[in-house]
Amino acid sequence: VHGGYWVSGDKDYYGLATGLYGTIGLALAKRGVGAVVTSYRLAPGVGIDGILLDVMRALKWTQDNIKSYGGDKSRIFLMGHSAGGHLIALIGAKDKLHTQQGMKPRSVAGYIALSAVWDVADMHTRNTADFNKSVTYKTFGTDPKRYGGYSPVTHLHKKMSPFLVLIGENDFGYMIPQAQRAYTALKGLSAKHRLSSIKGNTHMDMVLRFGASNDNLTAPIAKFVLGK
């Protein structure tokens, strides 16, 4: 699930220039992991609820159709970067999002959060007024009391499927402590969750390095998915 702070991007974002996001699928496929790359409607055209609905519909489509592509519906993982990381983490933590679509919450085998936003209120506090005007308010509204409801870190519970939390060593400043806090909370619930700080990576390296000569992402992700 692509990033772009919920207001930009799609599954073909800068495809001609960088290979996003098909390069990620190709890198994973070479390791024996099939990939479905998805888009969602953007804010302010829709708010966060509409965006989540699109991701859930893509997940439902994958569950219904993956067998015809040689996939195993019992081994589906959700991965997202940045805003996409926030979306998949929230989906992993909120069972209601699954049941609303007629799906079982544990039908997803695991979640891979790349440079995710875990705490919307903290994002709001730690960024500028211009950022909040163009991102936070367009996506989540202007009432900070609502932000906890859309923050994955506030919904974590013991029954969740395993999480792999990945953060760049040189990622956005507010995202690094968010990832660490989320992982601490996850580990307090279960030993099955993992955290890795990817050495040298910036925020954008967390997607741009897939399949490149300095790829330091595909191997740990494939290891997590394949259970090695």
matplotlib code that plots the C-alpha trace (Angstrom):
import matplotlib.pyplot as plt

x = [0.0, 1.7, 2.6, 2.1, 0.6, -2.9, -3.1, -0.9, 0.5, -0.9, 0.4, 2.1, 3.6, 6.7, 6.7, 8.7, 11.4, 11.9, 9.9, 7.6, 5.9, 6.3, 9.9, 8.9, 6.7, 9.5, 12.0, 9.7, 8.7, 12.3, 12.3, 9.2, 6.7, 3.9, 2.8, -0.5, 0.2, -2.9, -4.1, -6.7, -8.7, -6.9, -7.8, -9.5, -11.6, -12.3, -11.4, -9.6, -12.7, -13.0, -9.3, -9.5, -12.5, -10.5, -7.6, -10.0, -11.7, -8.4, -7.6, -11.0, -10.4, -7.0, -8.5, -11.2, -8.9, -5.4, -5.8, -6.2, -2.8, -1.1, -1.3, -2.4, -5.2, -4.1, -0.7, -1.7, 0.4, -0.3, 2.6, 2.6, 5.0, 4.5, 0.8, 0.4, 2.2, -0.3, -3.2, -2.1, -1.2, -4.6, -6.2, -4.1, -5.1, -8.9, -10.8, -13.9, -12.5, -12.4, -15.8, -17.4, -16.3, -17.3, -13.7, -12.1, -9.5, -6.9, -7.3, -4.2, -1.1, 1.0, 1.7, 4.8, 4.9, 7.6, 8.2, 4.6, 2.7, 1.6, 0.2, -1.8, -1.9, 1.8, 2.2, 0.0, 2.0, 5.4, 4.8, 4.2, 1.0, 1.4, 1.8, -1.3, -3.3, -2.3, -2.2, -3.6, -6.8, -7.5, -7.3, -8.4, -10.3, -9.5, -10.6, -7.6, -10.0, -10.6, -7.0, -6.7, -9.3, -7.2, -3.9, -2.8, -0.8, -4.1, -5.7, -3.0, -4.2, -2.9, -4.8, -3.2, -1.3, 2.5, 3.9, 7.3, 8.1, 10.8, 12.1, 15.0, 18.0, 17.7, 14.0, 11.7, 12.5, 9.1, 8.6, 11.6, 10.4, 6.8, 8.1, 10.0, 7.0, 4.8, 7.2, 7.6, 3.8, 3.7, 6.3, 4.5, 1.5, 3.4, 6.9, 5.9, 6.4, 9.7, 11.5, 14.4, 16.1, 17.4, 20.9, 21.6, 18.0, 16.1, 12.3, 12.3, 15.0, 12.5, 10.8, 13.4, 16.0, 13.8, 15.5, 18.5, 22.1, 21.9, 18.6, 18.5, 14.8, 13.7, 15.6, 14.2, 10.7, 10.8, 12.3, 9.3, 6.7, 8.2, 8.7, 12.4]
y = [0.0, 3.2, 6.3, 10.0, 11.3, 10.1, 13.1, 12.0, 8.9, 5.7, 2.3, 3.6, 6.6, 7.8, 4.5, 5.7, 7.4, 5.0, 1.8, 2.4, 0.4, -2.5, -2.8, -3.8, -6.6, -7.8, -7.8, -9.9, -12.2, -13.1, -14.3, -16.4, -13.9, -12.8, -9.1, -7.2, -3.5, -1.3, 2.2, 4.1, 7.3, 10.4, 13.1, 15.6, 13.8, 11.3, 11.3, 8.6, 6.3, 6.2, 5.5, 2.6, 1.3, 1.2, -0.7, -3.2, -3.7, -4.4, -6.9, -8.6, -8.8, -10.4, -13.0, -13.8, -14.0, -14.9, -18.6, -18.1, -16.4, -19.3, -17.7, -19.0, -17.0, -18.3, -16.7, -13.1, -10.3, -6.6, -4.2, -0.4, 2.5, 5.8, 6.6, 3.1, 1.8, 3.7, 2.2, -1.4, -1.0, 0.4, -2.5, -4.9, -3.4, -2.8, -6.0, -4.0, -3.0, -6.7, -7.7, -4.7, -6.4, -9.9, -10.9, -12.6, -10.4, -13.2, -14.1, -11.8, -13.7, -10.7, -7.0, -5.2, -1.5, 0.5, 4.0, 4.1, 6.8, 5.1, 8.2, 10.8, 13.2, 13.1, 13.7, 16.7, 18.1, 17.5, 19.1, 22.6, 24.5, 24.3, 20.5, 20.1, 22.3, 20.3, 16.8, 16.3, 18.3, 17.2, 13.5, 13.4, 16.6, 19.5, 18.0, 16.5, 14.4, 12.2, 11.5, 8.7, 6.7, 6.7, 6.0, 2.4, 2.6, 3.2, 0.0, -2.7, -5.9, -9.4, -11.3, -9.4, -11.2, -10.7, -7.3, -6.5, -2.9, -1.4, 2.2, 3.9, 4.8, 8.3, 8.4, 11.4, 12.5, 12.0, 8.6, 6.9, 7.3, 6.5, 3.1, 2.4, 3.2, 1.0, -1.9, -1.6, -1.8, -4.7, -6.7, -6.1, -8.0, -10.8, -11.9, -12.7, -9.1, -7.8, -4.4, -3.5, -0.2, -0.3, 1.1, 4.2, 4.4, 7.6, 7.7, 7.3, 4.7, 2.5, 2.0, 3.1, 0.4, -2.6, -4.4, -1.9, -2.9, -1.6, -3.4, -4.0, -4.5, -7.5, -10.1, -9.3, -8.9, -12.2, -13.9, -12.6, -13.7, -17.1, -17.8, -18.3]
z = [0.0, -1.2, 0.8, 0.0, 3.2, 2.1, -0.3, -3.2, -5.0, -6.5, -7.3, -10.5, -8.8, -10.7, -12.5, -15.5, -13.3, -10.4, -11.0, -8.0, -7.0, -9.4, -8.5, -5.0, -6.5, -8.7, -5.9, -3.7, -6.5, -7.0, -3.4, -3.9, -2.6, -4.9, -4.6, -5.2, -5.5, -4.7, -5.0, -2.9, -3.3, -1.9, 0.5, 0.4, -2.2, 0.6, 4.2, 6.1, 6.3, 2.5, 2.2, 4.6, 2.8, -0.5, 1.2, 2.7, -0.6, -2.2, 0.5, 0.0, -3.8, -3.1, -0.8, -3.3, -6.4, -5.2, -5.8, -9.6, -9.5, -7.7, -4.3, -0.9, 0.7, 4.1, 3.7, 2.8, 4.4, 4.2, 3.7, 3.4, 3.4, 5.3, 5.0, 3.6, 6.7, 8.9, 6.9, 7.2, 10.9, 11.6, 9.7, 11.7, 15.0, 14.4, 14.0, 13.1, 9.8, 8.8, 10.1, 8.3, 5.0, 6.0, 6.7, 9.7, 11.4, 11.5, 7.9, 7.3, 8.3, 9.2, 8.7, 7.5, 8.4, 6.6, 8.1, 9.3, 11.1, 14.3, 16.2, 14.3, 17.3, 17.7, 13.9, 14.3, 17.2, 15.7, 12.3, 11.1, 10.6, 6.8, 7.0, 9.1, 6.8, 3.7, 5.2, 8.7, 8.4, 4.9, 5.9, 9.5, 10.1, 12.5, 15.8, 17.6, 19.8, 16.7, 16.1, 18.6, 16.9, 13.7, 15.5, 15.3, 18.5, 20.5, 19.2, 19.7, 21.3, 22.1, 19.4, 16.4, 13.7, 13.8, 12.9, 11.3, 12.1, 9.8, 10.1, 8.4, 10.4, 8.9, 8.6, 9.4, 13.0, 14.5, 12.9, 14.5, 18.2, 17.0, 15.6, 18.8, 21.0, 18.8, 19.0, 22.7, 23.0, 20.6, 22.4, 25.6, 24.1, 22.3, 21.5, 17.9, 16.7, 15.3, 14.8, 12.6, 12.0, 8.4, 8.5, 6.4, 4.9, 4.6, 4.5, 0.7, 0.7, 2.4, -1.0, -3.5, -2.5, -3.3, -6.2, -6.3, -5.8, -2.2, -1.4, 2.3, 2.6, 0.5, 2.4, 5.9, 4.5, 2.6, 5.7, 7.8, 5.2, 4.5, 8.2, 8.1]

ax = plt.figure().add_subplot(projection="3d")
ax.plot(x, y, z, "-o")
ax.set_aspect("equal")
plt.show()
